[in-house]
């Protein structure tokens, strides 16, 4: 009896409904439904009947039809000083529709108020006190002052207000929102993207046996219905607790690759153009300077030294990365990178790795230190510099050079580059039959640094920084963050600093997860690593991708869209057995994961496309069948066995490696890998790999067989259902580690 009394007592607060916000009503309705469905309530028929009647009464009140008008509810003060852009749920009196004014005057106990949406405080207005003074009083209250430090944006958001305005807060009906439950439930939660619909329609025309407009329209409608249902399920999921599953490994040059010999790698390249703008020589005899072929010679040398050319996340410009030395520098710093490849340290490191790994091609003979130095000398000869004891001589400029550093500064000097450009131009023109200048010689200019500035800005359509953080370019030097609703003006460094903030990471994580779920993809954790990757729940083949931008590319790809089309075809025409088997559909009409029997194939396909639980089960099954680590995901199925993060064995060739540098060189350059990581993602792969190997070593993990991981601390295999990270967080492992336990929580808020 005490339990029933507790339930009745708890219901007293639920019988008074506040219709101020739709979210509050939805939250209240869900809570009320839990009370109605509670076992203690169900076992008492009298109480249960009473609550059901009460629930019906509430629905009738809320579903009552009302005439609506559209207004803009954002109100901003006219004086925008340090109190600018305050948000209010009201309008100036002059803009209130005449219909509402009439009701305001006709009601005796009505009062005109402004509602501060920051503080949820009503500010009464009267004719004796000016509007601005009433608002200013509220600004100075303690309840509002802490809010002044919060950044906000002055954006007008249209909402539908009922016939009874929010201003009439004392009226009997209260503040009822116009969006009624029927509209929320029945209308589509979210429309399909236009680009996706066009791609889907095009693929349907190829896949469906009847490619008429009516058939394609019926197929798109079927998918829209499934998509609506999926979006409704997703809207009820609280993604804020799952932020760690999409926490990024932030690629920061400043924090991760700062080297004593590469201090210039941390300079902001946005300022390099200003630093390097030298004036044109006034008395220049010849009027042609073509630097493209000269830069090609330099880049060819760096490629021969196994340096990777990739895009710097922080600046969006080209950069060089030497795996052998873990050295990083921006493209503009040719003096730095040439000093590096001519240094004894680099030559020694490269030679050791190449000689120990026969699977990396270098030259027809062994990659000895002498051969690498010989390659450098050939480059110098191409620059008209010859080695003579005790130093070097530039034949073009007819000067002696004493040291390697002086030689590099000389070959990058504008005067030397001008003479070399003239010489190469004359030789090219003499050998050309028609005397035409090839296009690869680039634009005509007298300034080497200006040429570099013109070619050093790569444009990539799939910029992962933009994709993973929901950024929309706004003008030449501005970007709009749709997660935080703020514009970031300035160079790319401003954007990069913003996406690393905890506030942005918290805002972006739920949006990432919602996008994944709506496109039938899921985040997952590596079996033998400390991180996350992404899998597709509907494609029959195992699609596992290491980055959010990569999975976005997948669910916009023809492969993924074709799978959707084949499922729709199974619903409308003939059945695709392969897809049904991948989704564990037994006898075509029963789901083995969800234990549900369907009346027809249409219902079955809608279940596959719209059920969150079903797609989670499919993704989990795929992950369990393909247990692997970060290397196997990046290398498209190839994997490396490792012992305590110290030794690594390549299953493809049996080669054993004792350092991450030699391992990474093998993964990127070995000839027996048909699928290799993309150059743009190699550096991110390197950072994530270093993090994982460090954690594997600390916890003494041994990955001795594919899908078999042994914990050296607990001296046993990781149990079924666990992976490397979950096992480390288990009480048993933490107890065995004792004081040396390392917290490996990868929550998004911890990536600062």
Secondary structure, 3 states (H helix, E strand, C coil): CHHHHHHHHHHCCCCCCCCCCHHHHHHHHHHHHHHHHCHHHHCCHHHHHHHHHHHHHHHHHHCCCCCEEEEECEECCCCCCCCCCCCEECCCHHHCCHHHHHHHHHCCCCCCEEEECCCCEEEECCCCCCHHHHHHHHHCCHHHHHHHHCCCCCCCCEEEEECCCCCCCCCCCCCCECCCHHHHHHCCCCCCCHHHHHHHHHHHHHHCCCCCHHHHHHHHHHHHHHHHHHHHHHHCCCHHHHHHHHCCCCCCHHHHCCCHHHHHHHCCHHHHHHHCCCCCCCCCCCCCCCCHHHHHHHHHHHHHCCEEEEECCCCCCEEEEECCCCEEEECCCHHHHHHHHHCHHHHHHHHHHHHHCCCCCCCCCCCCHHHHHHHHHHHHHHCCEEEECCEEEECCCCEEECCHHHHHHHHCCHHHHHHHHHHHHHHHHHHCCCCCCCHHHCCCCCCHHHHHHHHCCCCCCCCHHHHHCCEEECCCCEEEECCCCEEEECCHHHHHHHHCCHHHHHHHHHHHHHHHHHCCEEEEECCCCCCEEEEECCCCCCCEECCHHHHHHHHCCHHHHHHHHHHHHHHHCCCCHHHHHHCCEECCCEECCCCEECCCHHHHHHHHHHCHHHHHHHHHHHHHHCCCCHHHHHCCCCCEEEECCCEEEECCCCCEECCHHHHHHHHHHCCCCCCCCCHHHHHHHHHHHHHHHHHHHHCCEEEEECCEEEECCCCEECCCCCCHHHHHCCHHHHHHHHHHCCCCCCCHHHCC
